[in-house]
Amino acid sequence: MKRNTLAKQIEAQADTDKAIEVAIYGHLLTPIERTTTQYLYFSWEVRYCIETGPSGDYPDLKHSTEAANDCRDDLAQAMMDAVDKKDGEALRFIADLIENFEPLPVPAAKQRAHILTLKRILDERGDTMPICRLAELLHYPPTDDSYSALRRLCLKLKFPLETAKRGAPKRIQTRKRK
């Protein structure tokens, strides 16, 4: 019998966003969990920007406000559907999500969550990253084996690593041969 570890659940996800979700929360979120979490996060982000930032027009603040409003509409609809169906369990579930919300949760698989987040950014840009730069960003301890464990993890997560240049560097010819 094979164990269904968190690492295997993350690797089984075809979509990077879903893999990130599993790495952060330890499971795939239900639609109501996703909507509630997004609404609470965007609302928190708007309040944080307003309380800590200087006055002015910020595109991120505008985006977060619009996203919070969209999520609010979806969440209100889900709550009204639960009321119409007299589904107290759904309302308690939403209440539990609200009470236990953390805007920046500690990821269930922190290193995988960070690698997958960087993967999503690089995929959007169509870019790659050298293994040494990734190790530096993750504060990965230096190794004698060229980060082989990190390289294996990146292969499992389909992280776009830059191919290593092999062989000795090309020598520059200083004078012409006769």
N, C-alpha and C positions, 0 to 999 in steps of 0.2 A: 504494500500500500504506500503510495507516494504522498508525501506531506505537501499540503498546499500553503507554502510559506508566503509571507508578504512579498518577498523578492520575486517569487514565481508569478504571483498575481500581477505585479507591476509589469513584468516582462511579457505577460500574456496579452496585455492591452495593445491593440493595433493603433489606437489614437493617442498621440502624445499628451493631449489635455486630460484624457481619462487616466493615463498612466501617472501623471502628476497628481491627480485627484487621489488615486490609491496610495501614492507615496506620502501624501500629506495627511489624509484622514484615515488611512488604513483600510478603506473600502470604497467602492463606487457609491457616490451619493445618489439618493432617489431624487426624482425631479423636485419634490417639495423641499428636500434638504438643500439642494443646489440653489433653488430660488431664494429660500430664507437666508442661507449663508451669504449669497451674493448681495441681497438687499441690506443685510446688517453690515457687511463689509463696506459697500459703497457709501452707506449712510455714515459709518464711522469715519471713512476717508474724507467725506465732505466736511464733517464737524472738525476733524483734525486740521485740515487745510485752512479752514476759516479761523480756528483758534490760534494756530501757530504761525501762519504765513502773513506776510505783509499784504496790504490791500492791493488789489489789482485784478486783472483778468487773466486767469490761468486756464489753458485748454484742458488740462487734466481735471480740474475742478468742474468744468462744464460737462465733460464726459462722465465723470462720477455721478453728478447730479442727474443727468439724463438716464444713466444706467439704474440708479436707485429708484427713480420714478417708474421705469419700466418694470423692475422687479416688484415694486410696491403694488402695481396693478395686478401682476400675476399672483402675488401672495394674497391679496385681498380676494381675488376670484377663487383661489383654492380654499381660503377660509370660509367664504360664503357657500361654496359647494359642500364643505363639511357640515355647515350649519343646516343647509337644505336636506342633507342626507341623515341628519342627527347623528353624525359621526364624532362622538366625543373623543375617541382615541386619536383621530387625526388632529384635533385641536390641542390635545395634551402633548402630542408629538411636536407640534409647532412651538408650543409653550416651552417644552424642554430644550428645543434648539435655541430659542431666544435666551433662556436662562443660562445656558452653558456656552454661549457664543464667545469665542476669542478671536479678535481681529487678525492676529498674527499667531496662529497655532504652531506648536512645536510639531514638526512633521514626524509621522510614524517612521519613515525611512528618510532621514534628513539628507544624506549624501545623494541618494537616488533622486530625491525631489529637486535638489540643486542642479544635478546633471541634466535632468529632463527639462527643467526650466531653460537652461542654456541651450539645450537641443532645440527647443521650440523657437528660440530667438535666431539661432543659426539656420534652421530650416527655412524660416521666413525670409532670411537674407540670401539663402543659397550659399552659405559660407561654411568653412571648416575651421577647426582650431587645433593647434599642436597640443600633444599630450602634456608637455611641460607647462604650458600656459593654463590648461585646465587644472593641473595639480596645484599650481600657484593660487588660482582663484578659490579652490576648495581647501586651501591650507593643508594639503596632503603632504605628509612627511617625505623628505627625499629618500630615494631608494637606490640600491646598487644595480637593480635589474631593469632600469628604464621604466619604472611604474607599471610593471606587468600586471599586477592585480587591478589597478585602475583601468588599464587598457582592456582587460578581459571584461570588466564591468561595462565599459563603454561599448564594447562589441555586443554584449547582451542587450543593452538599451538602444542600440543602433544610433549611437552618438556620432556625428560627423567629424571624425578625427582627420587631421591633415596627415597625408602620407609622409613617412619619414624619408629623408634623403639618405641613401645608402652609399657607402664607398668613400674613398678619400676625396677631399675637395680638389677641384681642378687646379692644376698648377698654372701660374701665369708665366708666359714665356717672356724673359727679360731681353733677350737678344736673338737675332736671327741666326740660324745655322747656315753654314756655308756649304 
